[in-house]
Amino acid sequence: MRNPTTNAVGRSRGGLSTKIHHACDGKGRPLAFIIGPGQGSDSRMFPVVLAAISVPRTGRGRARNRPDTVLGDKAYSSRANRDLLRAKKIKTVIPEPRDQIANRKRKGSRGGRPVDFDSETYKGRAVVEQSFNLFKQWRCIATRYDKLALTYRAGVALYACLIWLRQ
């Protein structure tokens, strides 16, 4: 019998679902992706997706695995993610959710400084959403007909290759 936890199927409000966590470049081309259960936390998957990035160089040298800037939505706003990006010297453009702002203000001077947020750079986040929309154009990815996560991930990888070939 197969282990049901390896199929990346989770229960959410709408029923059984799967989430694609992915990183893309400035043109919307996917660099790395992870398949997880639908109720899985975006914030917890962030270090895994960041570690999966590997862009080979055209000449000699190691593959590039550290982006210059990370644009994320409020779901990725956590102290652990910000500390990880700060340690890797990656510019962070992630808005702070209202509850985190309220908690910081409630603590007063012990709450720390507000996060540095560049709203002009954050406008480039639309490219990430458009990249997700490209994946959802393929019907088998949007509806997940595949029973196993392995075959579903293979379909996502195939479509990621098609996205790269089109550009």
Contacts in CASP RR format, 6 or more apart in sequence:
PFRMAT RR
TARGET T0000
AUTHOR 0000-0000-0000
METHOD contacts of the structure
MODEL  1
MRNPTTNAVGRSRGGLSTKIHHACDGKGRPLAFIIGPGQGSDSRMFPVVL
AAISVPRTGRGRARNRPDTVLGDKAYSSRANRDLLRAKKIKTVIPEPRDQ
IANRKRKGSRGGRPVDFDSETYKGRAVVEQSFNLFKQWRCIATRYDKLAL
TYRAGVALYACLIWLRQ
2 148 0 8 1.000
6 149 0 8 1.000
7 147 0 8 1.000
7 148 0 8 1.000
7 149 0 8 1.000
8 18 0 8 1.000
8 35 0 8 1.000
8 36 0 8 1.000
8 37 0 8 1.000
8 149 0 8 1.000
8 152 0 8 1.000
8 153 0 8 1.000
9 16 0 8 1.000
9 17 0 8 1.000
9 18 0 8 1.000
9 37 0 8 1.000
9 38 0 8 1.000
9 149 0 8 1.000
10 16 0 8 1.000
10 17 0 8 1.000
10 18 0 8 1.000
10 36 0 8 1.000
10 37 0 8 1.000
10 38 0 8 1.000
10 39 0 8 1.000
10 40 0 8 1.000
11 17 0 8 1.000
11 37 0 8 1.000
11 38 0 8 1.000
11 39 0 8 1.000
12 38 0 8 1.000
12 39 0 8 1.000
17 37 0 8 1.000
17 38 0 8 1.000
17 39 0 8 1.000
17 144 0 8 1.000
18 35 0 8 1.000
18 36 0 8 1.000
18 37 0 8 1.000
18 38 0 8 1.000
18 144 0 8 1.000
18 149 0 8 1.000
18 152 0 8 1.000
19 35 0 8 1.000
19 36 0 8 1.000
19 37 0 8 1.000
19 38 0 8 1.000
19 40 0 8 1.000
19 42 0 8 1.000
20 33 0 8 1.000
20 34 0 8 1.000
20 35 0 8 1.000
20 36 0 8 1.000
20 132 0 8 1.000
20 135 0 8 1.000
20 141 0 8 1.000
20 156 0 8 1.000
21 33 0 8 1.000
21 34 0 8 1.000
21 35 0 8 1.000
21 36 0 8 1.000
21 42 0 8 1.000
21 45 0 8 1.000
21 46 0 8 1.000
21 48 0 8 1.000
21 49 0 8 1.000
22 30 0 8 1.000
22 31 0 8 1.000
22 32 0 8 1.000
22 33 0 8 1.000
22 34 0 8 1.000
22 49 0 8 1.000
22 131 0 8 1.000
22 132 0 8 1.000
22 135 0 8 1.000
23 30 0 8 1.000
23 31 0 8 1.000
23 32 0 8 1.000
23 33 0 8 1.000
23 49 0 8 1.000
23 50 0 8 1.000
23 52 0 8 1.000
23 53 0 8 1.000
23 67 0 8 1.000
24 30 0 8 1.000
24 31 0 8 1.000
24 127 0 8 1.000
24 128 0 8 1.000
24 131 0 8 1.000
25 31 0 8 1.000
26 124 0 8 1.000
26 127 0 8 1.000
27 127 0 8 1.000
27 167 0 8 1.000
28 127 0 8 1.000
28 128 0 8 1.000
28 130 0 8 1.000
28 131 0 8 1.000
28 134 0 8 1.000
28 163 0 8 1.000
29 131 0 8 1.000
29 160 0 8 1.000
29 163 0 8 1.000
29 164 0 8 1.000
29 167 0 8 1.000
30 131 0 8 1.000
30 135 0 8 1.000
30 160 0 8 1.000
30 163 0 8 1.000
30 164 0 8 1.000
31 53 0 8 1.000
31 54 0 8 1.000
31 55 0 8 1.000
32 49 0 8 1.000
32 50 0 8 1.000
32 52 0 8 1.000
32 53 0 8 1.000
32 54 0 8 1.000
33 49 0 8 1.000
33 52 0 8 1.000
33 153 0 8 1.000
33 156 0 8 1.000
33 157 0 8 1.000
33 160 0 8 1.000
34 45 0 8 1.000
34 48 0 8 1.000
34 49 0 8 1.000
34 52 0 8 1.000
35 149 0 8 1.000
35 152 0 8 1.000
35 153 0 8 1.000
35 156 0 8 1.000
36 45 0 8 1.000
36 149 0 8 1.000
41 75 0 8 1.000
42 73 0 8 1.000
42 75 0 8 1.000
42 76 0 8 1.000
43 75 0 8 1.000
43 76 0 8 1.000
43 77 0 8 1.000
43 78 0 8 1.000
43 80 0 8 1.000
43 81 0 8 1.000
46 76 0 8 1.000
46 81 0 8 1.000
46 84 0 8 1.000
47 80 0 8 1.000
47 81 0 8 1.000
47 84 0 8 1.000
50 70 0 8 1.000
50 84 0 8 1.000
51 65 0 8 1.000
53 65 0 8 1.000
53 66 0 8 1.000
53 67 0 8 1.000
54 63 0 8 1.000
54 64 0 8 1.000
54 65 0 8 1.000
55 63 0 8 1.000
55 64 0 8 1.000
55 65 0 8 1.000
56 63 0 8 1.000
56 64 0 8 1.000
57 63 0 8 1.000
57 64 0 8 1.000
66 88 0 8 1.000
66 89 0 8 1.000
66 90 0 8 1.000
67 90 0 8 1.000
68 90 0 8 1.000
68 91 0 8 1.000
69 90 0 8 1.000
69 91 0 8 1.000
69 92 0 8 1.000
69 93 0 8 1.000
69 121 0 8 1.000
70 76 0 8 1.000
70 85 0 8 1.000
70 90 0 8 1.000
70 91 0 8 1.000
70 92 0 8 1.000
70 93 0 8 1.000
70 94 0 8 1.000
71 93 0 8 1.000
71 94 0 8 1.000
71 121 0 8 1.000
71 122 0 8 1.000
71 124 0 8 1.000
71 125 0 8 1.000
71 128 0 8 1.000
72 93 0 8 1.000
72 94 0 8 1.000
72 125 0 8 1.000
72 128 0 8 1.000
73 94 0 8 1.000
73 95 0 8 1.000
73 125 0 8 1.000
74 94 0 8 1.000
74 95 0 8 1.000
74 96 0 8 1.000
74 97 0 8 1.000
76 94 0 8 1.000
77 94 0 8 1.000
77 95 0 8 1.000
77 96 0 8 1.000
77 97 0 8 1.000
77 100 0 8 1.000
77 115 0 8 1.000
81 94 0 8 1.000
82 92 0 8 1.000
82 94 0 8 1.000
82 115 0 8 1.000
85 91 0 8 1.000
85 92 0 8 1.000
86 92 0 8 1.000
92 115 0 8 1.000
92 116 0 8 1.000
93 117 0 8 1.000
93 118 0 8 1.000
93 121 0 8 1.000
93 122 0 8 1.000
93 125 0 8 1.000
94 115 0 8 1.000
94 117 0 8 1.000
95 117 0 8 1.000
95 122 0 8 1.000
96 104 0 8 1.000
96 114 0 8 1.000
96 115 0 8 1.000
96 117 0 8 1.000
101 114 0 8 1.000
103 111 0 8 1.000
104 111 0 8 1.000
104 112 0 8 1.000
104 114 0 8 1.000
105 111 0 8 1.000
131 163 0 8 1.000
134 159 0 8 1.000
134 163 0 8 1.000
135 141 0 8 1.000
135 142 0 8 1.000
135 156 0 8 1.000
135 159 0 8 1.000
135 160 0 8 1.000
136 142 0 8 1.000
138 159 0 8 1.000
140 146 0 8 1.000
140 155 0 8 1.000
141 152 0 8 1.000
141 155 0 8 1.000
141 156 0 8 1.000
141 159 0 8 1.000
144 152 0 8 1.000
146 152 0 8 1.000
146 155 0 8 1.000
END
